[in-house]
Amino acid sequence: MRPVFRIHGLLGPVRDRGAAPGVSTLRLPGGTTTLRWLSRGLSRSGGLGTELERELNAGQEVSEHGVLDLRDAEMNLEALTDELDPRWSQGLPRLQSAIGDLISLLPAMGSKGEPGILILDCEASPDPRRIRKIWSWCRTQKMGLVVRGEFNADGIEGLVVLGGDEGVMALARSVRKLVGEG
């Protein structure tokens, strides 16, 4: 049986501009690779996505998590939820396509891919209606949702909210909990 490799998405504006460059190496049964290479350059190198991927796979003989970092300086909550916004196609549709492509590539690397968690990194207090729309999209994609930012999630079952200053360790704990590992 092939090991399961969960593909998580990271969307929102880029907030870690001073982060050191680098990639996280993935150890799969079929060899060593990077998510940046598997995603044909879509996933950003360095920063929060790379740090989170390293933390999620720490101590694992075979990597179980990949973080597609599709954050963009121009990406905001309105662009992610308004289908008429010209940037909309660079958010959720791009993530959905990239996850699908990765799932089709992973069997050649000896793993079975499946959607994981969407981590939404918000700079300010997000509009609850827009968060509900993203949460609805996540459920149709069989993904969980973690919102990093100042947000009151009252009335939204199953949503995990972290403070805007929460670091990689807290994000990793939340992701592991949502995928049933912690």
VOLOMI-584230 format. One line per 2 residues: number of its first residue (from 1); their letters; for each residue x, y, z of N, C-alpha, C. Coordinates in pm, 1 decimal. Each point is the difference from the previous one (the first is absolute). Example, Ala and Ser with C-alpha at 12.3 -4.5 7.8 and 13.67 -1.06 7.14 Angstrom:
2
1	as	1319.0 -569.0 780.0 -89.0 119.0 0.0 90.0 120.0 0.0 | -35.0 105.0 -72.0 82.0 119.0 6.0 -77.0 109.0 73.0
END
This chain:
182
1	mr	84.1 -118.5 0.0 -84.1 118.5 0.0 88.4 124.6 0.0 | -35.2 95.3 -82.7 78.4 123.5 -11.5 -26.9 92.8 119.1
3	pv	104.2 65.5 50.1 -22.3 96.6 108.4 -78.6 120.5 -50.7 | -81.9 56.1 88.4 -82.1 116.9 -35.2 83.4 126.2 17.4
5	fr	-6.1 85.9 -99.8 68.7 129.4 2.3 -107.5 107.1 -10.1 | -15.4 79.4 105.1 -103.8 104.2 3.3 55.2 130.4 -56.5
7	ih	-78.4 58.6 -89.3 40.4 124.4 -65.0 -81.5 113.7 61.3 | 69.1 88.1 70.8 -63.2 114.6 64.8 23.4 123.6 -86.9
9	gl	-89.8 96.1 10.7 15.5 125.0 -73.0 19.4 115.9 95.0 | 77.8 98.1 -41.5 22.5 121.4 78.7 -32.9 118.1 -90.2
11	lg	-104.1 74.2 36.0 -44.2 115.1 -79.2 -6.3 124.3 86.5 | 12.1 114.4 -64.5 -6.5 129.1 66.3 114.5 87.0 -49.1
13	pv	13.6 118.3 57.0 111.1 86.1 -38.4 131.4 -50.6 59.0 | 110.1 31.5 -64.2 131.7 -38.6 50.1 35.5 93.4 114.9
15	rd	24.1 -57.2 118.9 34.6 81.3 116.1 142.0 -24.8 47.9 | 67.9 -99.1 -54.8 133.4 -35.7 48.2 106.9 34.5 -103.2
17	rg	2.5 125.7 -40.9 91.0 44.3 -105.5 147.7 -18.5 35.6 | 33.8 6.3 126.5 139.6 -11.3 40.1 44.9 -143.9 24.9
19	aa	-86.1 -97.0 -32.0 33.0 -140.3 28.5 115.2 -47.5 -87.3 | 78.2 -86.7 56.5 113.2 -56.6 -73.9 -51.2 -88.8 -112.9
21	pg	64.9 6.1 -116.1 -42.0 -86.1 -109.5 32.1 -145.0 33.3 | -61.7 -88.1 -68.4 27.0 -141.4 21.4 -120.9 -82.8 -36.7
23	vs	19.9 -127.3 -5.5 -108.2 -91.6 -29.2 1.1 -110.3 104.6 | -110.4 -65.6 12.0 -11.6 -114.0 88.8 11.3 -125.4 -85.5
25	tl	89.2 -88.4 35.5 18.8 -123.2 -75.2 -102.0 -103.7 45.5 | -67.9 -59.9 -95.5 -98.1 -103.2 29.0 60.6 -136.9 -26.5
27	rl	-12.0 -87.9 96.0 47.7 -137.0 -15.2 -120.2 -89.2 -28.4 | -11.6 -43.3 -125.9 -109.5 -87.1 -41.5 56.1 -136.8 -36.7
29	pg	-84.0 -102.6 -1.2 50.9 -134.0 -32.5 72.2 -6.1 -135.1 | -41.0 81.2 -95.4 60.8 -2.2 -133.3 121.8 89.6 -13.5
31	gt	39.5 68.8 105.2 116.9 86.8 -6.0 -21.7 130.5 74.1 | 101.5 83.1 -5.1 -2.8 129.2 67.8 -36.2 108.4 -101.8
33	tt	-84.6 93.5 42.1 -43.4 107.6 -88.7 -39.0 120.9 84.1 | -53.4 101.9 -64.5 -54.3 116.8 69.6 -138.1 28.5 -56.5
35	lr	-84.8 61.2 80.3 -133.7 34.5 -47.5 9.0 108.7 -107.1 | 98.9 85.1 10.5 17.4 103.0 -103.4 23.3 -65.2 -135.4
37	wl	80.2 -106.0 -3.2 25.7 -69.1 -126.0 -124.7 -74.5 -46.3 | -64.0 -73.9 91.1 -120.3 -75.1 -36.6 -111.6 90.5 -50.8
39	sr	-8.6 121.9 54.4 -106.3 93.0 -40.0 40.3 85.0 -120.1 | 111.9 -33.7 -60.2 51.1 72.1 -118.3 21.1 148.6 28.8
41	gl	52.6 28.1 118.2 34.8 136.5 36.3 -111.3 82.8 59.6 | -120.1 -55.9 17.7 -110.1 78.0 57.1 22.4 33.6 147.0
43	sr	51.4 -94.8 75.5 16.0 19.6 143.8 121.7 87.4 28.3 | -18.5 97.8 87.8 108.7 90.7 38.2 106.0 -74.3 79.9
45	sg	124.0 43.5 -13.5 110.2 -54.3 80.4 21.1 88.4 121.3 | 42.9 -59.8 109.9 30.9 77.1 119.7 -125.3 50.6 67.5
47	gl	17.0 55.0 117.1 -111.0 61.2 71.2 -87.0 -98.6 75.5 | -119.8 43.1 31.9 -92.2 -73.7 84.5 -33.4 -138.3 -55.0
49	gt	-27.8 -11.1 -128.8 -34.9 -129.9 -58.5 110.6 -102.4 15.4 | 122.9 41.5 -28.0 115.2 -89.6 12.5 22.5 -39.3 146.0
51	el	-8.6 96.7 90.0 18.3 -28.9 142.3 -106.4 -96.9 51.4 | -125.3 21.6 -41.6 -108.6 -86.6 43.4 18.6 -141.4 -54.6
53	er	39.1 -11.4 -124.9 23.8 -131.3 -59.6 110.9 -75.2 73.8 | 106.6 70.3 31.6 110.0 -62.4 76.4 -48.1 -48.2 136.3
55	el	-77.7 82.9 68.1 -50.0 -35.7 132.6 -94.6 -120.1 -7.5 | -87.9 -3.4 -97.5 -95.8 -109.8 -12.6 68.6 -133.0 -31.2
57	na	112.6 5.2 -70.3 70.4 -122.7 -39.3 118.7 -34.4 89.2 | 24.7 79.6 102.6 114.7 -24.2 89.0 -10.0 -137.8 63.9
59	gq	108.1 -72.5 -6.7 6.2 -131.6 62.3 -66.9 -111.6 -78.7 | -54.4 30.8 -115.9 -66.2 -101.6 -82.2 99.4 -62.2 -96.7
61	ev	-4.0 -131.1 -12.3 86.3 -67.2 -96.5 -46.1 29.3 -142.5 | -132.7 1.4 -18.7 -60.9 33.6 -129.1 -88.0 122.3 23.3
63	se	16.1 101.8 -82.7 -78.1 123.4 15.2 -149.3 -28.2 -16.1 | -79.3 61.8 87.0 -144.9 -19.5 -2.2 -76.1 127.4 -33.9
65	hg	70.9 113.4 -8.3 -66.6 128.2 -20.8 77.3 85.1 -99.8 | -73.7 71.6 -81.8 57.6 101.3 -87.3 -83.3 126.1 11.9
67	vl	63.3 116.1 -3.5 -72.5 127.1 11.7 20.4 78.9 -128.9 | -107.7 12.6 -76.9 1.7 80.9 -121.2 -14.9 145.1 42.8
69	dl	106.8 75.5 -6.0 -2.0 140.0 41.8 -32.0 84.5 -122.5 | -127.1 36.4 -14.9 -45.8 78.9 -114.0 -32.3 143.0 40.8
71	rd	60.0 45.2 110.0 -24.9 138.2 42.8 52.8 97.8 -102.8 | -61.4 116.6 -1.5 33.4 102.3 -97.7 -20.6 136.6 64.5
73	ae	87.3 94.6 -29.8 -10.2 134.1 59.0 -134.2 66.3 -31.9 | -58.1 -33.5 -113.7 -126.5 60.9 -41.2 -122.5 -77.9 45.0
75	mn	19.7 -114.3 64.8 -112.3 -85.6 37.1 -59.5 46.0 132.1 | -128.6 24.0 -2.7 -71.3 34.5 122.8 -129.7 -80.2 3.7
77	le	-73.0 12.7 107.4 -121.0 -78.6 19.5 -105.5 28.1 -107.2 | -8.3 124.4 -43.2 -97.0 34.4 -104.0 33.7 -72.4 -130.6
79	al	128.0 -1.8 -35.2 41.8 -68.1 -123.0 -24.4 -150.6 8.4 | 10.3 -56.9 119.2 -21.5 -143.9 16.5 -146.3 -39.4 -8.2
81	td	-91.0 93.6 26.2 -142.0 -35.6 8.8 -88.7 68.1 -103.4 | 52.7 90.8 -78.6 -80.8 70.7 -99.9 37.3 -50.3 -139.1
83	el	-86.6 -81.1 -57.9 27.3 -60.5 -130.4 17.2 103.3 -111.7 | -44.9 123.5 22.2 13.8 105.5 -101.1 131.4 77.0 13.3
85	dp	71.6 -22.3 107.7 128.8 65.7 19.5 101.1 -63.0 -95.6 | 78.0 81.6 -72.5 95.6 -57.0 -96.1 106.5 -89.6 63.9
87	rw	22.5 13.3 130.4 100.2 -83.4 68.7 -58.0 -131.4 51.1 | -131.1 -17.6 -9.4 -66.3 -116.5 56.9 59.8 -131.7 -50.5
89	sq	31.1 -9.3 -125.8 51.5 -126.0 -56.4 136.8 -37.6 57.0 | 68.2 94.6 63.3 130.8 -28.5 60.6 -11.5 -53.0 142.2
91	gl	-121.8 -13.0 51.1 -21.1 -46.8 136.2 -50.8 -142.1 6.2 | -128.8 -16.7 33.2 -56.9 -132.9 20.4 2.9 -87.4 -126.2
93	pr	-35.0 52.4 -118.3 8.6 -86.2 -119.2 142.6 -47.6 -28.5 | 96.8 85.6 21.4 140.6 -37.2 -21.2 42.3 -107.6 100.2
95	lq	-41.7 14.9 126.2 30.4 -99.4 102.1 -63.5 -134.5 -35.1 | -126.0 2.1 -39.8 -70.9 -122.6 -36.3 70.5 -71.3 -116.2
97	sa	39.8 73.5 -99.2 69.4 -56.8 -115.1 135.9 -58.3 40.3 | 74.3 74.5 81.2 132.3 -45.7 42.9 -9.5 -126.8 84.3
99	ig	-98.0 -7.8 88.6 -17.9 -120.3 81.5 -34.2 -119.1 -89.4 | -88.6 22.0 -96.1 -34.9 -106.6 -93.6 120.3 -49.7 -78.2
101	dl	82.6 93.0 -47.2 121.4 -38.4 -73.1 94.9 -80.9 88.1 | 17.9 43.6 124.6 89.4 -71.1 91.7 -51.8 -140.4 32.1
103	is	-130.3 -11.3 20.6 -58.3 -131.5 28.4 27.4 -96.1 -115.4 | -4.0 51.8 -123.7 26.3 -86.8 -115.4 148.9 -34.1 -14.6
105	ll	89.5 84.3 50.7 143.7 -26.1 -9.6 54.5 -90.8 110.7 | -60.7 3.3 116.4 54.8 -69.6 115.9 9.3 -152.4 -12.6
107	pa	-89.9 -67.9 -71.5 18.5 -145.1 -13.7 134.3 -37.2 -64.1 | 50.4 81.8 -89.6 131.0 -26.6 -61.1 112.5 14.8 102.8
109	mg	-28.2 71.8 109.3 98.6 16.8 107.3 -25.0 -97.7 114.7 | -94.3 -93.7 -19.5 -25.0 -103.6 99.5 -95.2 38.6 110.8
111	sk	-73.0 110.2 -14.3 -93.0 44.4 103.6 -139.3 21.1 -58.6 | -96.6 1.4 89.8 -137.7 32.0 -37.4 -29.1 141.0 51.3
113	ge	-35.8 90.7 -88.5 -28.0 136.9 41.2 -145.7 21.5 33.1 | -24.3 88.1 98.0 -136.5 41.1 30.7 1.7 142.4 54.4
115	pg	-112.0 72.0 -20.4 -6.7 137.4 50.3 12.9 3.1 151.4 | 64.1 103.7 50.9 19.9 15.3 143.4 -78.5 117.2 55.1
117	il	70.9 100.5 45.0 -57.5 115.7 68.8 34.3 126.8 -77.8 | -94.5 92.7 -8.1 28.4 132.8 -53.8 34.8 88.7 118.4
119	il	117.2 62.2 -5.5 40.5 96.1 101.8 -17.3 137.6 -62.3 | -89.9 77.5 54.9 -28.9 133.7 -50.5 68.1 100.0 92.2
121	dc	96.3 71.4 -52.2 77.9 95.6 77.3 -57.5 139.2 -24.5 | -65.5 57.4 100.7 -66.6 130.2 -13.5 79.1 107.2 72.9
123	ea	13.3 116.0 -62.7 70.9 111.8 63.1 -87.2 73.4 101.1 | -124.6 16.5 -32.9 -89.4 76.8 86.5 -116.3 -88.8 42.7
125	sp	-94.0 57.6 69.6 -117.9 -73.0 43.8 -88.0 -29.2 -122.2 | -13.7 -127.4 -37.9 -73.3 -32.4 -122.5 -151.5 7.3 15.1
127	dp	-67.8 20.6 -111.8 -145.6 4.4 -6.6 -53.0 -142.9 18.9 | -85.0 -23.8 101.0 -50.9 -135.5 25.4 -72.8 -62.4 -119.5
129	rr	-68.8 81.9 -79.9 -70.9 -54.9 -117.5 98.2 -58.4 -100.3 | 112.5 65.6 -17.3 101.2 -50.1 -94.6 67.5 -127.2 54.1
131	ir	22.6 -2.7 131.0 56.8 -120.7 61.1 -97.0 -116.5 -16.4 | -129.3 25.2 19.7 -100.1 -105.8 -18.2 1.0 -51.9 -144.1
133	ki	18.4 87.7 -95.4 4.7 -41.6 -140.8 122.3 -90.0 -25.2 | 114.4 37.3 55.3 120.0 -82.4 -16.3 -17.9 -132.5 73.3
135	ws	-60.6 2.1 118.3 -24.6 -121.5 76.5 -92.0 -93.9 -79.5 | -100.0 54.5 -65.3 -90.2 -80.1 -83.1 78.1 -63.8 -115.9
137	wc	88.1 77.4 -63.1 83.1 -53.5 -109.2 88.0 -113.0 52.9 | 60.2 19.8 116.7 87.3 -102.3 59.0 -75.8 -130.5 22.7
139	rt	-121.2 10.1 50.5 -77.7 -122.3 25.7 -30.0 -73.5 -129.2 | -28.6 71.9 -109.0 -26.1 -68.7 -127.2 126.8 -66.4 -53.2
141	qk	116.8 51.2 38.4 128.5 -57.1 -43.5 52.3 -104.9 98.3 | -79.2 -26.5 106.7 41.2 -92.5 106.8 128.2 46.0 68.0
143	mg	7.0 131.3 24.5 114.6 60.9 67.2 -46.6 65.1 129.6 | 89.9 6.9 97.4 -25.4 77.1 120.3 44.5 143.8 -23.1
145	lv	-27.2 87.9 95.2 38.2 140.4 -12.2 56.0 50.5 132.7 | 116.5 62.6 -8.3 59.8 69.7 113.3 13.4 145.8 -41.5
147	vr	-55.2 89.5 80.3 11.4 143.6 -26.4 100.6 57.4 97.9 | 101.7 64.6 -52.0 101.1 65.6 83.6 -25.4 149.8 -8.1
149	ge	-52.5 55.7 106.3 -34.4 141.5 4.2 -98.3 24.2 112.7 | -33.9 123.3 23.3 -94.2 34.9 106.7 -141.1 -16.9 -54.6
151	fn	-70.0 -103.8 48.8 -130.6 -33.6 -55.5 -82.3 -73.2 104.1 | -127.2 33.7 10.5 -92.1 -67.8 90.7 -76.4 -103.2 -81.7
153	ad	21.1 -127.1 27.1 -59.7 -108.1 -78.5 -131.2 -51.4 58.6 | -65.3 78.1 84.9 -126.8 -45.1 58.3 -97.1 -38.7 -110.4
155	gi	-59.4 -117.1 15.4 -100.2 -45.9 -95.7 56.8 -73.2 -120.0 | 131.4 -16.0 -9.0 59.3 -72.6 -112.3 64.5 -126.3 57.4
157	eg	-71.1 -111.2 -9.1 45.8 -128.0 56.0 121.9 -52.6 -74.3 | 98.0 -49.7 73.7 114.3 -67.9 -59.0 112.1 88.9 -48.0
159	lv	-16.3 129.3 8.9 101.5 94.1 -46.2 101.4 24.0 112.2 | 127.1 -0.8 -33.4 105.2 27.7 97.5 51.9 140.5 -25.3
161	vl	6.3 81.2 105.2 48.5 137.1 -11.9 120.5 17.1 91.6 | 106.7 54.2 -54.9 120.6 30.6 76.7 22.6 149.9 -3.5
163	gg	58.6 54.2 104.9 33.7 141.8 1.4 97.3 33.6 -112.0 | -4.7 122.6 -46.3 84.1 43.4 -110.2 148.9 -9.7 25.8
165	de	39.0 -5.5 127.6 141.9 -8.5 32.5 43.9 -142.5 31.8 | -89.9 -96.9 -13.6 34.5 -140.3 27.4 103.7 -47.7 -100.6
167	gv	93.8 -77.5 46.9 109.3 -45.4 -84.1 -21.9 -137.2 -61.4 | 108.2 -51.9 -53.2 -0.9 -126.1 -72.8 -42.3 -116.9 88.6
169	ma	46.2 -3.8 123.3 -33.6 -111.6 89.2 -150.7 -8.7 23.3 | -63.8 113.8 24.9 -144.6 0.7 21.8 -74.4 -41.3 -126.6
171	la	46.8 46.1 -115.0 -61.2 -41.4 -126.4 14.1 -150.5 -19.9 | 118.3 -52.9 25.3 23.3 -144.2 -17.8 -90.7 -80.7 93.0
173	rs	-15.1 43.4 125.1 -89.0 -69.8 94.2 -143.3 -0.1 -52.9 | -45.6 113.5 -51.1 -137.0 10.1 -52.0 -20.1 -89.3 -121.6
175	vr	96.5 -1.2 -90.1 -10.9 -83.8 -119.5 -2.6 -146.9 40.3 | 92.1 -40.6 88.2 2.0 -140.5 44.4 -131.6 -40.3 65.5
177	kl	-55.7 90.2 81.3 -126.5 -29.6 67.2 -112.4 -19.8 -102.9 | -6.0 86.7 -100.2 -106.3 -8.9 -98.8 11.2 -125.1 -88.3
179	vg	120.5 -46.7 -25.4 15.2 -120.6 -82.4 1.4 -126.7 84.6 | -24.4 14.9 131.3 -12.8 -114.8 87.1 130.4 -57.5 50.6
181	eg	104.9 80.5 2.5 129.1 -48.7 47.2 34.6 50.0 140.2 | -84.9 79.8 60.5 42.3 53.3 128.9 -107.0 28.9 91.3
END
